[in-house]
Amino acid sequence: MKRRRKFQAERILRVGRVVSDLDRAEAFYRDGLGFHAMARGRSDMATLAALGSTDSDAAEVVMRLGAQDIALVRFAKQGRSYPGDSRSNDLWFQHLAIVVNDMDDAYAHLLSRAGWRPISEGGPQSLPPSNGAVRAFKFRDPDGHPLELLWFPSGQGRALWHQNGSPALFLGIDHSALAIASTLRGLGFYRALGFRVSDRTLNHGPAQARLDGLAAARLRVTGLRPASATGPGLELLAYHPSGRPAPMTCPNDMVTDWVSVAVSPTPGASPRAVQDPDGHRLVLVDQGAGAIGLPA
């Protein structure tokens, strides 16, 4: 039975990420990955309240790469650290895929910076043509959050990444990828929010295993897009077998990420936080408010 659609996801506004040291995180994303700060100050209390936090002293810096934003948030009372033994197939895994102009140059630039650690084994990996012939490298920021450098060959990926003519090394955020236990169950949830499937692949083989830092990797990748042709999308990563389920987390835990999504019609109390079947958080924002970049 189809799940009835309640909302239309219009576009993804930004991804929120909890950090332990705001200055250190800002410096890493700026100097290591080309982001620049757009705003800095108190975190939006309506968003935090929707997530279940009453921390009125939480601070954030909103950073932009290309035309895509992230919000790095530091709570006054910090929660648990990111699990040090995390693996790519654990169900709390959520990365940001950063598109690069040149993988070798981007990787060399990253190597020149301190504070991160690799997930991928043996440097950037070239996936086979059946998986888009992309080059990719996964790693963790100073707090343990996963990130991915991603290079698209001609004819692959969205036209945006081939038409902007930018000389920048780091171009923007293509998507946020979420590890899930079941593609069928995950699609039921995201389709009810108005996301549509944009692409599907079955990834496996030695290059994928090295990319994920796993002894073996076989996963179904499902790309999702909101209504807007601009802005980042989502990817559902269904590993076989899947990893450990996500633990119960608090908003101030380092493992907590959230995706802010502008939706229509209004979600009632806006913003409104929801969780997908595997515990990944989304904050639904009224389309009208989101159109002017609010709330933060």
C-alpha positions in Angstrom: 0.0 0.0 0.0 1.4 3.4 -1.0 2.1 5.9 1.8 0.0 9.0 1.2 2.1 12.1 0.5 1.6 14.8 3.1 4.2 17.4 1.9 6.1 18.4 -1.2 9.8 18.8 -0.5 10.6 22.0 -2.5 14.3 22.2 -1.9 17.0 21.4 0.6 18.1 24.6 2.4 21.2 23.3 4.4 22.6 20.6 6.5 23.1 21.1 10.2 26.1 19.5 11.9 27.1 19.5 15.6 30.7 20.3 16.4 32.8 20.5 19.6 34.8 23.6 18.7 33.3 26.2 16.4 36.5 28.0 15.6 38.3 24.7 14.7 35.4 23.5 12.6 35.1 26.8 10.7 38.8 26.8 10.0 38.8 23.2 8.7 35.8 23.7 6.4 37.3 27.1 5.2 40.9 26.2 4.8 40.6 22.6 3.9 37.5 22.6 1.7 36.9 26.1 0.4 33.8 27.1 2.4 33.3 30.7 3.5 31.3 32.0 6.5 28.0 33.7 5.7 26.8 34.4 9.3 27.8 33.6 12.8 25.9 34.0 16.1 23.3 32.4 18.2 21.6 29.3 16.8 18.0 29.6 15.7 16.0 28.6 18.8 12.9 27.5 16.8 15.0 24.9 14.9 16.7 23.7 18.1 13.4 23.5 19.9 12.0 21.4 17.1 14.9 19.1 17.5 14.3 18.9 21.3 16.9 21.3 22.6 16.5 24.1 25.0 20.1 25.3 24.8 19.7 29.1 24.5 23.5 29.6 24.4 24.1 27.3 21.3 26.2 29.1 18.7 26.5 28.4 15.0 28.3 29.5 11.8 26.6 29.2 8.5 29.1 28.4 5.7 28.7 28.3 2.0 30.4 26.4 -0.8 29.2 27.4 -4.3 25.5 27.9 -3.7 25.0 25.3 -0.9 25.1 25.9 2.8 25.9 24.1 6.0 25.3 25.2 9.6 28.0 24.2 12.1 26.5 24.2 15.6 28.2 24.1 19.0 26.0 23.5 22.0 27.0 25.1 25.4 26.4 21.8 27.0 28.1 19.2 24.8 26.8 15.7 24.2 28.6 12.5 23.3 31.5 12.4 20.9 31.2 10.8 17.5 31.6 7.0 17.9 35.3 6.3 17.2 34.7 2.9 15.7 32.1 4.1 13.2 32.0 2.3 9.8 30.5 3.4 6.5 27.6 0.9 6.7 26.5 1.9 10.3 23.0 3.4 10.1 24.1 6.7 11.7 26.4 7.3 8.7 25.6 10.6 6.9 28.1 12.3 4.7 28.3 15.4 2.6 29.5 14.9 -1.0 31.7 17.8 -2.1 32.2 18.1 -5.9 35.7 19.0 -7.0 37.2 20.3 -10.3 40.3 18.1 -10.1 40.5 15.1 -7.8 44.3 14.9 -7.6 44.6 18.6 -6.8 41.8 18.5 -4.2 43.3 15.5 -2.5 46.7 17.1 -2.4 45.2 20.2 -0.9 43.5 18.1 1.8 46.7 16.3 2.5 48.3 19.6 3.2 45.8 20.3 6.0 45.7 18.7 9.5 42.8 17.5 11.6 41.1 15.0 9.4 41.4 11.2 9.0 40.7 8.9 6.1 37.8 6.5 5.6 38.9 5.3 2.2 42.0 3.1 1.8 44.7 4.0 -0.8 43.6 7.5 -1.6 40.9 8.5 -4.2 39.1 5.5 -5.9 37.9 5.2 -9.4 34.6 3.4 -9.6 33.7 1.4 -12.7 31.5 2.8 -15.6 28.5 0.9 -14.2 28.7 3.2 -11.1 29.2 6.3 -13.2 33.0 6.2 -13.6 33.3 8.8 -10.8 36.4 9.3 -8.6 35.8 9.6 -4.9 37.5 9.8 -1.5 35.8 9.5 1.9 37.2 11.0 5.1 36.2 12.5 8.5 36.4 16.0 9.8 38.0 16.9 13.2 34.8 15.7 15.0 34.5 12.5 13.1 31.7 13.5 10.7 32.1 11.8 7.3 32.7 13.8 4.1 33.3 12.8 0.5 35.3 14.4 -2.3 33.6 13.6 -5.6 34.6 14.1 -9.2 32.3 13.6 -12.2 33.6 12.7 -15.7 31.9 14.4 -18.6 28.3 13.3 -19.0 27.9 12.2 -15.4 26.3 14.1 -12.6 24.2 17.2 -12.8 25.0 19.7 -15.6 25.7 22.3 -12.9 29.1 20.7 -12.2 30.1 21.0 -15.8 28.8 24.4 -16.8 29.7 26.8 -14.1 33.2 27.5 -15.5 34.5 28.2 -12.0 38.3 28.0 -11.4 37.6 27.0 -7.8 39.0 23.6 -6.7 35.9 22.8 -4.5 32.6 23.6 -6.3 29.8 22.8 -4.0 27.7 20.1 -2.2 26.0 17.6 -4.5 24.1 15.6 -1.9 24.0 14.2 1.6 24.1 10.4 1.7 22.4 8.4 4.5 23.0 4.8 5.4 19.7 2.9 5.6 18.6 -0.6 6.4 15.9 -1.0 3.7 15.5 0.8 0.4 11.8 0.0 0.3 11.1 1.4 3.7 13.3 4.4 3.2 11.6 5.2 -0.1 8.2 5.0 1.5 9.3 7.7 4.0 11.0 10.1 1.6 8.3 9.8 -1.1 5.7 10.8 1.5 7.8 14.0 1.8 7.6 14.6 -1.9 11.1 13.5 -2.9 11.5 11.7 -6.3 14.0 9.1 -7.4 16.6 10.6 -9.7 18.9 7.6 -10.2 19.7 4.1 -8.9 22.9 2.0 -9.0 24.1 -1.2 -7.4 27.7 -0.6 -6.2 30.1 -3.4 -5.4 33.6 -4.6 -6.0 37.2 -3.8 -4.8 37.1 -0.1 -5.6 33.9 0.4 -3.6 35.2 -1.6 -0.7 38.4 0.6 -0.6 36.3 3.7 -0.9 34.1 2.7 2.1 37.0 1.3 4.1 35.3 -2.1 4.4 36.5 -5.6 3.8 33.7 -5.9 1.2 31.0 -3.6 0.1 27.7 -4.2 -1.8 25.1 -1.5 -1.6 22.1 -0.1 -3.4 22.4 3.6 -4.0 19.1 5.6 -4.6 19.4 9.3 -5.5 16.6 11.5 -4.4 15.7 15.0 -5.5 13.2 17.6 -4.2 11.0 19.6 -6.6 13.7 22.2 -7.2 16.3 21.5 -9.9 18.8 23.6 -7.8 20.4 22.8 -4.5 21.7 19.5 -3.1 19.8 16.2 -3.1 19.9 13.1 -0.9 21.2 9.6 -1.4 20.0 6.4 0.3 22.8 3.9 0.9 21.5 0.4 1.6 24.5 -1.8 2.4 24.2 -5.6 2.3 24.5 -6.5 5.1 23.7 -3.2 6.9 25.8 -2.1 9.9 24.8 -1.3 13.4 21.5 0.5 14.1 21.7 4.1 15.2 21.7 4.6 19.0 19.3 6.9 20.7 20.8 10.4 20.3 20.3 13.8 21.8 20.4 17.0 19.7 23.8 18.0 21.2 25.5 14.7 20.4 28.2 14.9 17.7 26.6 12.2 15.7 23.5 14.4 15.2 23.1 15.9 11.7 19.9 17.4 10.3 18.7 18.3 6.8 16.6 21.5 6.6 14.0 21.1 3.9 11.6 23.8 2.6 8.2 22.1 2.1 4.7 23.0 1.0 2.1 23.2 2.3 3.1 24.6 5.7 4.0 21.8 8.1 1.9 23.4 10.8 4.3 24.4 13.6 7.3 25.5 11.5 10.0 24.3 11.8 9.0 20.7 12.5 11.5 17.9 13.1 10.9 14.4 11.8 13.1 11.3 11.7 13.3 8.7 9.0 13.0 5.0 9.8 16.7 4.8 10.5 16.9 7.8 12.8 18.2 10.5 10.4 16.7 13.9 11.2 15.0 16.3 8.9 13.7 19.8 9.8 10.7 20.8 7.7 10.5 24.5 7.1 7.6 26.4 5.6 8.3 27.2 1.9 7.6 30.9 2.4 10.1 31.2 5.3 12.7 29.1 3.5 12.5 31.4 0.4 14.2 34.1 2.3 16.7 31.8 4.0 14.9 31.6 7.4 14.9 30.1 9.8 18.6 29.4 10.2 
